């Protein structure tokens, strides 16, 4: 909103321009993209509809996390045993195969 402007007057001005703003109760907003997630804690979320065009406004404390393929220690052990490779090689193979066990094991047979 505009600082110093009466909220009621602001709503009337927005209504005249064909804008409708709705506050959305939320405890967390997560934006996922390739390779990282942005997590916004305690957000203030507003949905703004202006003549059929909807946009979102999010204000809060953002935390960035890198995201990658998820695999367990058992997955690493399986690749190590099946392909007869080190833990480091098994981990790298799982990372490059997006956590797909079969692809990771087969990658050693191809080389």
Buried (B, 14 or more C-beta within 10 A) or exposed (E): EEEEEEEEEEBEEBEEEEBBBEEEEEEEBEEEEEEEEBBBEEBBBBEBEEEEEEEEEBEBEEEEEEEEEEBEEEBBEBBBEBBEBEEEBBBBBBEEBEBBBEBBBBBBEEE
